[in-house]
């Protein structure tokens, strides 16, 4: 059911590891042919997507910097609204993100068990998203429409370690549990 996933027990934390990194590979407009765009000089090739409520947005594309075959993960970056309800960039201004293209930044691709949802005709309960430094994992999942399950488990993608050779460590110190 969890094609190429292995269940790994770990302490459930709500922040990423301090050493975690992701590669900002691209920023682009939505691939949805029905998405609205408008001219925006600071946008992507002079364009930007616009939501139904008037907020500008675009897509940031991330990958694992240590794995050239890793899946791309997408994150929508959008304006928020100020106290008057006017759309404003409080973070993620496209002109600023452009300077980070091709660079690694503090963040991680996090995969967790979530409440079941539909993808086409399939019911799934695993979701992956990009969490950046200083962000709460549960908040990012919630912002992307997914509530975390109260599980102490994390799903780790093992697609590139399935055929890895087993290595025996010699002269390793013995660890005893009391």
Secondary structure, 3 states (H helix, E strand, C coil): CCCCEEEEECCCCCCCCCCCEEEEEEEECCCCCCCEEEEEEEEECCEEEECCCCCEEEEEEEECCCCCCCCCEEEEEECEECCCCCEECCCCCHHHHHCCCCCEEEEEEEEEEEEEEEECCEEEEEEEEEEECCCCHHHHHHHCCCCECCCCEEEEECCCCCCCCCCCCCCCCCCCCC
